Amino acid sequence: MSATDPGWTDPSCPVARTLDLVGDRWSLLVIRDAMDGARSFTEFQRRTGIARNILTDRLRRLTAHGLLARRAAPSGRRQEYVLTDAGRDLFPVIVTLRQWGERHAFEPGEAHSTLVDQHGDPVPELTPVGADGSILDTGTTRVRKAG
């Protein structure tokens, strides 16, 4: 989609444009699994349980929009999917969704997976901060409209 494409939900809103590109359940799960090392069609399907036709569509869309790239697998017999810089830039989005889910989508004490760093320590809570280091939230930010 281009800047003038009538297919954008809200052409001047970065949140709406992002959701137009990756806002469905399956796209973000494919990105999540690519971040966790999935590379092949079979791996994505096994990890997500997604139907083949939907997975084919999502891989095509994510590749067309520059979030994934196709390359020859090391064996040279198949293609694999790898994150591009744009796809890797979704890492904080996935972490924030995960942390929201840990707080709000599980009962207290209910078991769930945990994201850990290279030392095995849980990833700290992501919190947006201003240029002065103060914590930002809905009460301390506003949207400056385009135009």
Secondary structure, DSSP 8 states (H G I E B T S, - for coil): --TT-TT-SSTT-HHHHHHHHH-SHHHHHHHHHHHTT--SHHHHHHHH---HHHHHHHHHHHHHTTSEEEEE-TTSSSEEEEE-HHHHTTHHHHHHHHHHHHHHSS-TT------B-TTS-B------B-TTS-B--TTS-------
